[in-house]
Amino acid sequence: MRDPFVVSSITWHEVTDEVAIDNINLLEDALRSHLKLSDYGDIVGVAFVYIIEQSDNHTHEDSFIYRPKRKEIYTQMRLPYAVVQQSSPEEVLHLMAAKYVDTMQEWLGKKKSPILMPTAS
């Protein structure tokens, strides 16, 4: 992985402007500035892909995968297409950030491996 935090998206062309590369860059910068992967054990990278497709398309599904050999997490999660389409880029940024936090809280807590559990300070 090129950086400890990689953010990307798979979007319908109608919502590309709402997701915007600026939002992706802002999220990556915030993650690098405020989170340390070492707090979660032996993880060197997290890739997070937002899926924003029309509801009748299920080409891409939600997933959360930890690859122990690479010590990386790969996840892709849906944002509601209709909500994103009706939102400003700033509102979409908040949706993206909330989805990231919610996903990590949910999935890191489910993994009972010491690798993925926060370490004591």
C-alpha positions as CSV (number, residue, x, y, z in Angstrom):
1,M,0.0,0.0,0.0
2,R,1.4,3.4,-1.0
3,D,0.3,5.1,2.3
4,P,-0.9,4.0,5.7
5,F,-4.4,5.3,4.8
6,V,-5.7,5.0,1.2
7,V,-9.2,6.3,0.4
8,S,-10.9,5.8,-3.0
9,S,-14.4,5.5,-4.5
10,I,-16.4,3.5,-7.0
11,T,-19.1,5.9,-8.2
12,W,-21.7,6.4,-10.8
13,H,-20.8,9.3,-13.0
14,E,-23.7,11.4,-11.8
15,V,-22.2,11.7,-8.3
16,T,-18.5,12.1,-9.1
17,D,-18.6,15.8,-8.3
18,E,-20.3,15.3,-4.9
19,V,-17.6,12.8,-3.9
20,A,-14.8,14.9,-5.4
21,I,-11.1,14.2,-5.1
22,D,-10.9,17.0,-2.6
23,N,-13.0,15.0,-0.1
24,I,-10.8,12.0,-0.6
25,N,-7.6,14.0,0.0
26,L,-9.2,15.7,3.1
27,L,-10.0,12.3,4.6
28,E,-6.6,10.9,3.9
29,D,-5.0,14.0,5.4
30,A,-7.2,13.8,8.5
31,L,-6.5,10.1,9.0
32,R,-2.7,10.6,8.7
33,S,-2.8,13.5,11.1
34,H,-5.1,12.1,13.8
35,L,-4.7,8.3,13.8
36,K,-1.8,6.0,14.4
37,L,-2.1,2.5,13.0
38,S,0.3,1.2,15.7
39,D,-2.5,1.9,18.3
40,Y,-4.3,-1.1,16.7
41,G,-1.5,-3.6,16.8
42,D,0.3,-4.9,13.8
43,I,-1.4,-3.0,10.9
44,V,0.6,-1.1,8.3
45,G,-2.3,0.1,6.0
46,V,-6.0,0.6,5.6
47,A,-7.6,0.9,2.2
48,F,-11.2,2.2,2.3
49,V,-13.3,2.3,-0.9
50,Y,-16.7,4.0,-1.0
51,I,-19.3,2.4,-3.2
52,I,-21.9,4.8,-4.6
53,E,-24.0,3.0,-7.1
54,Q,-27.7,3.1,-8.0
55,S,-29.6,0.7,-5.8
56,D,-30.4,-1.7,-8.6
57,N,-26.7,-2.3,-9.2
58,H,-24.9,-4.7,-7.0
59,T,-21.6,-5.1,-8.9
60,H,-19.7,-4.2,-5.8
61,E,-20.6,-5.4,-2.3
62,D,-19.6,-4.3,1.2
63,S,-16.6,-6.1,2.5
64,F,-14.0,-5.9,5.3
65,I,-10.9,-8.0,4.8
66,Y,-7.8,-8.2,7.0
67,R,-4.8,-9.7,5.2
68,P,-2.4,-10.9,7.9
69,K,0.6,-11.5,5.7
70,R,0.5,-7.9,4.4
71,K,-0.8,-6.5,7.7
72,E,-3.4,-4.5,5.8
73,I,-7.1,-3.9,5.9
74,Y,-9.1,-3.6,2.7
75,T,-12.7,-2.5,3.0
76,Q,-15.4,-1.2,0.7
77,M,-18.7,0.2,2.0
78,R,-21.8,1.7,0.4
79,L,-23.0,5.2,0.8
80,P,-26.7,5.7,-0.2
81,Y,-26.7,6.8,-3.8
82,A,-29.9,9.0,-3.5
83,V,-28.6,10.8,-0.5
84,V,-25.2,11.5,-2.1
85,Q,-26.8,12.7,-5.3
86,Q,-28.9,15.3,-3.3
87,S,-26.0,16.4,-1.1
88,S,-23.3,19.0,-1.5
89,P,-19.7,18.0,-1.5
90,E,-19.3,19.2,2.1
91,E,-22.3,17.1,3.2
92,V,-20.9,14.1,1.4
93,L,-17.6,14.6,3.2
94,H,-19.4,14.3,6.5
95,L,-21.2,11.1,5.2
96,M,-17.8,9.7,4.2
97,A,-16.2,10.5,7.5
98,A,-19.1,9.0,9.5
99,K,-19.1,5.8,7.4
100,Y,-15.4,5.4,7.9
101,V,-15.6,5.8,11.7
102,D,-18.7,3.6,12.0
103,T,-17.2,0.9,9.8
104,M,-13.9,0.8,11.8
105,Q,-15.7,0.8,15.1
106,E,-18.0,-2.0,14.0
107,W,-15.5,-4.3,12.3
108,L,-12.4,-3.8,14.5
109,G,-14.6,-4.6,17.5
110,K,-15.8,-7.8,15.9
111,K,-12.4,-9.2,15.2
112,K,-11.2,-11.0,18.3
113,S,-7.6,-11.1,17.2
114,P,-5.1,-9.1,19.2
115,I,-3.7,-7.7,16.0
116,L,-6.9,-5.7,15.4
117,M,-7.7,-4.7,19.0
118,P,-6.5,-1.3,20.3
119,T,-3.4,-1.7,22.5
120,A,-3.1,-0.2,25.9
121,S,-1.3,3.1,26.1
